Amino acid sequence: MILIFVLFSCNLSKEKEIATLFDKVTANRISGNKSDAIKDCEKIISIDNSNIDAYKVLSELTFQTGNFEESLRLNKKLIELDPESYKYYSNTAFLLMLFDKKEESEVYYEKARKVFSKKEQEYWSKTDTLSMATMLMTIGDSVRSKTLLKSYIERRPNDSIYRKVLQEFNNYNHWEMVNQLRNYMK
């Protein structure tokens, strides 16, 4: 009984420490102090090596700071931790494109589409047209994304504000984004 209490106390202590660190991560992100937020995420991972939220935030932060290699490594780790999330496959595919690994990138995009298709009906029931188009674009299905946006614009031609947003989104060019980031990497 004492052993159970000791283990429970240790877990509670770790959870409190992780919660405190996440508060610091949030505060550092809000203040723009990404390097400290990165350090705090790394501390969380040292306490709990399977903390998917810490890996996710760390991946976002390393991407935002231009450490694309580390972001790629972290997204591959996220796939290990949550193989049913299409986002990590598509993030990995995108990052591989940055490193001009087109064949490997397409493998990950294909995995993203496969995982996405398992829950597509559920996503449709929970989101709007723009969000769905974004998801399709994320998994590398720009054809379906653009078709969806075009049909929405045609159905609601008088919805001027939303229409402008959709038209802008419809003009998104994946290769242009990859090339802009490649230029940043130089």
Protein Blocks (a to p, Z undefined) as FASTA:
>chain_A
ZZmmmmmmmmmmmmmmmmmmmmmmmmmmmnopaklmmmmmmmmmmmmmmlmklmmmmmmm
mmmnopamlmmmmmmmmmmmmmmbfklmmmmmmmmmmnopaklmmmmmmmmmmmmmmmmm
mmmmmmcfklmmmmmmmnopaklmmmmmmmmmmmmmmlmmlmmmmmmmmmpcfklmmmmm
mmmmZZ
